[in-house]
Amino acid sequence: MLLWVAFAVLTGGVLAFVLAPLIRPARPTAASSGEHAVAVYRDQLKELDAEQARGVLGPAEAEAARLEISRRLLAAAGDATQPGDPGFRALLESRHATYSLLAAVAVAVVTVGLYILYGSIAAIPTDAQRAAAREQAAISRLVAQVEDRLRTVPTDGKGWDVIAPVYLKLGRFQDAADAYTKALSLLGETSARLAGLAESSMLAAGGVVTPEARSAYEKLAKLDPLRIEPRFWLAMAKEQAGDLEAALAEYKAILGASPENAPYRTHLEARVREVTSLIAARASGTPAGPTAADLAAAAKLDPAQRAQMITQMVESLAARLRTNGNDLPGWLRLVRAYAVLERRQDAQAALAEARRNFTGNADALAQLAALASSLGLGS
Amino acid sequence: MIVEFGHFALLLALAVALVQMVLPALGARTGDANLMRVGEPAALAQLWLLTTAFAALTYAYVTSDFSVENVWANSHTDKPLIYRISGVWGNHEGSMLLWVLILAVFGAAVAIFGANLPWTLRANVLAVQAAIAVAFLVFIVFASNPFTRIPLQPEGRGLNPILQDPALAIHPPLLYAGYVGLSMAFSFAVAALIEGRIDAAWARWVRPWTLAAWIFLTLGIAMGSWWAYYELGWGGWWFWDPVENASFMPWLAATALLHSAVVMEKREALKVWTILLAILAFSLSLIGTFLVRSGVLTSVHAFAVDPRRGVFILMILVVLIGGALALYARRAPYLRQGGLFAPISREGALVLNNVLLTVGCGTVFVGTLYPLALESITGDKISVGPPYFNSTFAPLMVPLLLALPLGPMLAWKRGDVPGALQRLLTAAVLSLLALVVTAALARRGPWLAPFAVALGVWVAAGAVCEWASRIKLFSASVEEALRRAANLPRSAYGGMLAHAGVGVMVIGIAATSAWQSEVVLTMKPGERAEIAGYELTFRDVSPRRGPNYQEQVGLLTVSQGGSAVTELHPSKRTYDAPRQTTSEAGIHAALSGDLYAVLGDEVAGSDGAWVIRLYFNPLVRLIWIGAIIMSLGGLLSLSDRRLRIGAPRRARRRPEAATVPAE
């Protein structure tokens, strides 16, 4: 907005300045060019006299030049004509206001029009963008400097130590892992370097606890037994390796050792929940339930395989409901599933089982009855 | 904020230029004084607006605003401040902005200093200047806008390292001031053609502006040549490169124009020819701009290249040059012819100068554009190199240089050659002496070289002889001579100085072309080499860190006859952004010439052996010293604002048959 005000002021000022001669009263036409020529020749004659006085020109030469100029002067004097037709000029002068208005409008339209086409007020970067760009530039400059130095002195452990966390922050995980490895081998093991190496190695591998990361965490755990994160990631390594029970035990151990208000508790709790259900699922020989991945996989199977998969899922649901009969939505789903699979007997058995589970719960019994009638299972 | 304000100012300048193109011309046509007067404030407003735009772009460069595409593409925060500023015109868009800014400076000069011009002439001149401005502003706004934005980038891509040099900071602005300065002569010529009449004040106006442009061009070309000499590392100073020719052609035309404008101012002769030359000189500037900016040439100089834009500039060329020449063809026959003069006269000598310079310009033109024309028609790529120019252009310059000292010795209107030659006897003797001495000293080299040196001595000594004879140095008393020397107008001194500069330059060119010596060696630390009587010892190469580059600096100690002379530090630089390598020559300047060393590459697999090129360029500095002397002469003449009148020699009898029409 402020910018548009500035544009308006600039345009207005320039127009007032440029068109001022049109706003002033009409002037008589200036001296004709013939008169100008006469003036020039008169000046030349004066200069000639001055040159002769200074002795640069001899009298004979000066006389010859004077004669020539006088001849031109006479010719020019006869040439003093007025340009333009006076009648037409008067007409034009009456139109000065129109001209200046036209010019002003044209200038404003051309300028503003072009600015709307080519200008880029919207593209002016905000202060926040500038600050971010500055920071990024400062970091990349630092990186470039250190890289330059490391190119010439690759044994400079301090350089690797400095650049490794920067790489990590910039998302250049593999470079970070390499830099940490170099720093570790040149300067020895510290908890910061080990943690950095493990983290960047893991991130470079897309979240998998690599052997490199595991060995780093093992060293770190020895170096600094109070640290939580090596224990957590080592547990995660076990989980990823399929040793769910050991992982669960370790998660629980960490959870038990950590204070009530520790921020990472939610993380651990989530792991515990997940691993528990995984173990349960494995115990029942089926996955815990259809996940999005399962459904996507199902879509790719042929009909026979798909039927088998569905059966498997229904069985796992039934098994879960046998141990935990309090899950009304689960029972409703199971009954409907049996009905869809045309296993009427199973459906009625499940219905009876559910009714037994929910004796005294009028609401639940009403829902089960409604489902039974809608599926035509009788009452 | 500031950048957008600059962009808006640029667009407003285009709108104001449109007003300046239409209203004053309309006023001149209808005799409406108010409309004519619009030209002056419009020209001043344009200067102000374009200065604002240029300042805004400079601000973006200095503050490294990488949301501006032009800044991002050509700058870098690590670049030293001076190269961030010179980077503004070190690229296509910025250099075009500089071009129109200089155009506006000249336009404003007409508005400020033109009070004594006839009103209609001034109005028409301003209208023509505005037309040129409109053409180039449209080009800038639509095809090469320096204010285009991109999403903010953290860092710029940097400027071509070859261009990161102090000389580059000055070379283009000087050259552009020269190119664009010739637009004044063009505008005056077209205005005179529009009016159908050449005013008495015409030449008085055109000559100083042409002179100013010529000084800028001379310095700009010399600077470019000097820069190429020490930066490109080939030890040469002129390559007949098309881009060099692009600046040399306007220079030749401007030199011719300068001389014919003198005739016109002093003698009111050669009017129609001067008008044509004025059009041609600026047309060649435009062609030069086209050649460099359109990217039709691929050469060491054409850094800012974008073929898309070529068509646009070509259209500007066709409209401006074609329009002016068409107007000339229509109107020139009606212009009043100038005064008469005999073939042997000062005027006649200047006509010879004009003929030789324009023909020389023509040969350069053909040599520069023929390969382009051939390529566009047949697709064959040929290159026209120094052999062509040496065998066409150089022979044309020989008669020009031979006649050069003679011209100023002849009287206006009618001259006599024997009398003039008599006064040049000293110069002739000196030149013969130079011939004998150089031929005796130089036991090798082309046989023509001593003659070329003698020619240079003839021109330089001729200028001194002219001065001596003008002040009657040996024919009158000492007091009389001193008085005459003091009274001689500065313009006369300027002319003589410029001619002496030509002579000095010719000596330099002849010597360095004929007797340059060159050695290419592989040297290990401690090894020695010899060139032109110097003994060089290669010491070592060590790394060094500059503000935005890493360099390998070689160290060579130089001795002569057993005593140490100097150390040379040729280096190879690798810039950070963009990653490019340049070589910096190590140069030792002595009276007899330059010792010039270039560090090549390290020889792979050999411990510490480097390729080193050594040159000895005898008297090479005289080339640039000559150019500076020429420019000083121009400045001296420019400072003399007195009217110029050439007093004719009166005929003893009436030699009607001996006079010829001026054109």
Interface residues (C-beta under 8 A of the other chain):
Chain A: L2 L3 A6 F7 L10 T11 V14 F17 V18 L19 A20 P21 L22 R24 A26 R27 P28 T29 A30 A31 S32 S33 H36 A37 A39 V40 Y41 D43 Q44 E47 L48 E51 R54 G55 V56 L57 A60 E61 A62 A64 A65 E68 I69 R72 A76 Q82 P83 G84 D85 F88 R89 L92 E93 H96 Y99 A103 A106 V107 A108 V110 T111 L114 Y115 Y118 G119 S120 I121 A123 I124 P125 Q129 R130 A133 R134 Q136 A137 S140 R141 A144 D148 T152
Chain B: M1 V3 E4 F5 H7 F8 A9 L11 L12 L14 A15 V16 L18 V19 Q20 L23 A28 R29 T30 G31 D32 A33 N34 L35 R37 V38 E40 P41 A42 L44 A45 W48 L49 F66 S67 T77 D78 N116 L117 P118 W119 T120 L121 V141 N145 F147 T148 R149 I150 P151 L152 Q153 P154 E155 E195 R197 D199 A200 A201 R204 E268 G339 R483 R484 N487 L488 P489 P543 Q550 D576 R642 L643 I645 G646 A647 P648 R649 R650
